[in-house]
Amino acid sequence: MISRTVENRHIGQRMNVKIARVSEIVRAHSPLVVAYSGGVDSTCLLALAHRAVGEGMLGVIADSPSLPRASLDEALRNAKLIGANIEVLPTQEFSDENYVSNPPNRCYFCKAELFTQLDRLASERGFAAIAYGENADDRADLRPGSKAAREFSVIAPLRDAGLTKAEVRDVSRELGLPTHDAPAQPCLSSRIPHGTRVTPEALALVEDGEAFVRSMGFRVFRVRFSPGPPVGARVQISPDEFPAMVGREDELVAGLVSVGFQAVDIDPEGYR
């Protein structure tokens, strides 16, 4: 279990002020629900919220076909390490045509469904607020999910305390969180090109494909879905990992064909 009494001696006074601010925001809004995805930001928020209010918070993982099973298992393991209370909540974005039609603002409809469910849960159980893991750098990005968060008055303690992505990683490292150096892992639906319908079948194919690429030892990559015909995979490996792929291209292609892709293209520019 991650200690709730960790002293952040190695990350500087400025960072300690920001961590204290996160705790202050969490306490002011407790008891609260933390929207927990298992990613770098939400795991850091979960740990800091648990340190601040203990049983006065509940982490909730949204579960749907867009969440890989391995990611769900890892998120649950990390929550157990932290010692936080966690629930898995099935969400129904796949019943929303606005989501499955896959427009550029698809993430808005996903987050709107999540926050609708969390708002109902919070109301029924007497939680005062919902928090999610947006950081200070996210302000500069076009994030449809942020629009949904504003509409549901969801708070973002990391962002409001001024913690950047790099600082979130530093804090996570100090806390001993396994996610401190984890690569970004947006949901599986992000592998489907806009305008191509998001289906459980396509996502399962991507999930199996990425599991195979991961089994080869690659860490930062994407398997992009192409509807075809033929149904294809465009593999993007981080340029830093290109040397590990030399001589293994046939193995990579064969593995992706074995999980169900009919055509495989390895992007020569890699993941970017």
N, C-alpha and C positions, 0 to 999 in steps of 0.2 A: 504494500500500500504506500502511495506517495504521502510523505509526511505533511501535515498541515502546519508545521512549525518551521519549515525550511526558511533559513535566512539567506537572502540574496546578496551575499557579500561580494560576489565576483562580477556583478553586472552594472555597477555604478549607481551613484546617488540619483541621477536623473531617472534611471530605469526604476529604481525603488519607489520614486514618487509616482510614476505611472502605475506601477503595480498596486500601490496603496489607493490610487484613484479608482482602479477597477474594483477593489474590495469595497470602497465607499459607495460606488454606484450599485453594486450588487446588494449590499446591506440595505440601502435606501429603497430597493424595490423587492425585497424578499417578503414572503416566500415567492420564489420565481421558478419558471420553467426555462431550461436551456435547450434550444434547438441544437442537437448534437449530431453531427454527421460523421465524426471520427477523423476528420481532417485536421491539419495543423492548427488552424485558428480555433475551431470549436472545441478541440481537445484541451487547448490551453485555457480557454474560457471555462470549460467544465472544471478543470483542476483549480483555477483561481476562485471560482464561485464556491466550490466545495470547501476550500480553505477558509473562505470568508463566512459562510453561513451553514456549513455542514448539512444537516437534515433539512435545512430551509430551502433546498433546491432539488429539482428533479430534472435529470437529463432525459430527453426523448429523441429517439432515432426514428426518422421516417423511413418506412420500408416499402419498396415497390420494385418492379422489375428493373428499374434503372440503377439499383444499388447492387453491386456484385456481392455474392454470398461471402467471399473471402474478406471483403471490406467490412461487412456487417460483423463477422466473427472477430476481426481485429479490433473494431470499435468497442465491442462488448468486453474483450480482454483488457483493453486499455482503461475502460471505465471501472472495471474491477480493480485494476492496479491503483487507480486514483481513490477508490473507495466510495464513489458516488452512486447514488440511486439512479437506476436507468430503467426505462420502459421502451419497448419497440412498438411503434404505432403504424399500422398499415395506412397508407394514403391512397387516394383514388384519382390521381391525375390522369390515369389512362382511361377514365370514363369521360374526360373532357376533350371534346374535339379540338378546342383551342390549343391544347397541349399536343395531342397526337398528330395534328397536321403539321407541327414542327415549324412554326414561324420564327423569325429572328428573336422575338421576345418570348420564346417558349419558357424560359426560366421564370418569367413573371407568373405564369399560370401554375407552375410547380410550387413556387413559394406561396402563392395565394392559397393553394390547397393545403399546404403544410400549416400556414398560420391560421387558416380557418379551423383546422382540426385542433391545433394547440390552443387557440382562443376558447374553443368549446371546452377542452379539457381543463384549462385554467379556471374558467367560470364555474364549472361543476365541482371542482375540488378546492376552490378558495385560494388559488395562487394569485398574486398581485400583479405579476408582469411576465412577459416572455422576453428572453434575450437570445441573440444569435451572434455568430462569430465574425462579423465584419470588422476589418482592421482599418487603420488610418489611411493606408495606401489605397484601399478600395474606393475611396471618394473620387479618385481620379479616373476610375474605370466606368464604362457604361454597363451597369448591372441592373437588368430588369427586376431581379429579385429584391433590390433595395427599394424599389417603388412599392412592392407589396409590403415590405417591412414598415415603411412609413404609413401606409394605409391602415395597418393593424397596430400601430404604435408600439412596434417591437423595438426594444432597446439594444444598443450595441456597445457594451462596456469597453471592449478593446479599442474600438474606434474613438469613443468619446474620451478615453484616457490618453489618446494620442499614440498608441502602440502601433508601429509599422510592422510590416510582415517580417522584416529581419529581426526586429525586437521581439516579436512573438516567438520566433525560433530561438532566440537567445534565452528568453524566459523559460521556454519549454525545456531547453537543455539544462538549465539550472534546476528545474523541477524534476529532472530525470524522466521526462516523458519520451517514449519511443518515437513519437511523431516529430521530434525536433528537427530531423533532417529528412523527413518524408517528402517525396515529390508531390506536386499538386496532382490531385485525382478528382477532376470533376465527374459528374455522373455519366453513366454509359450513354445516355441520350446525346451527349455532346459529340459522340463519334458519328452520328447520323447527319448528313448534310441537310441544311434548312430546306424545307419544301418536300423532303422525303418523309413519309409517315413513320412515326416511331411505333414500333410493334414489339411485343415481348419476344417474338421469334428473332428479330434482328438484334435485339439487345443480348439475347442468350448467345447468339453466334459471336458477337463482339466479346462478350465475357469469356467464352471458351477460348477465343483467339488470343486474347490478352493473357489469359492464364498460361497458355502454351509459351508465348514469348517470354513471360516472366520466368517460366521454368527453365528457359535457356540461360538465365542469369542476367537478363537485361532489366534495368531499373527505371529508366525514364524513356517512355515511348508511348505511342498511340497506335491502335489498329482502327483505321477509319473505314466505315462501311460504305460500300457502293451498291445500290439496288440492282444494277445490271439491267437486262441479262448480259453476261453472266454475273451472278452475285459476287462482288469482289471485296478484297481487303487492300487498303493502302497502308503499308507499315511505315511508321516514322520512328526511327531510333535516334536518341540524342547523339549529336555529332561526337560528343565526348566518348561515346561507347562504340563508335564505328570500328575501332581496332578489334573488338571482341566479335564482330560479325564477319570478319574476313575469313573466307573459306567455309562459312556456315550458311550461306544464302540458300542453298538447296534444302538444307535441313529446315530452315525457317519456312520456306514455301511449302514443303511437304507437310509440315506440322499444321499449317493453317488450312491446307486442303483437307487434311484428315478430320478437322473439326467441322467442316462443312462449306468452306469458301470454295468457289469455283474458279476464281482467278486471284492472283496475288501480285501486287506491285510494291516493290521496295523503293521508297522515296529517296533519291540520291542526295537530297538536301537535308534529310533527317527531320527530327522533331524540332519545331521552332514556335 
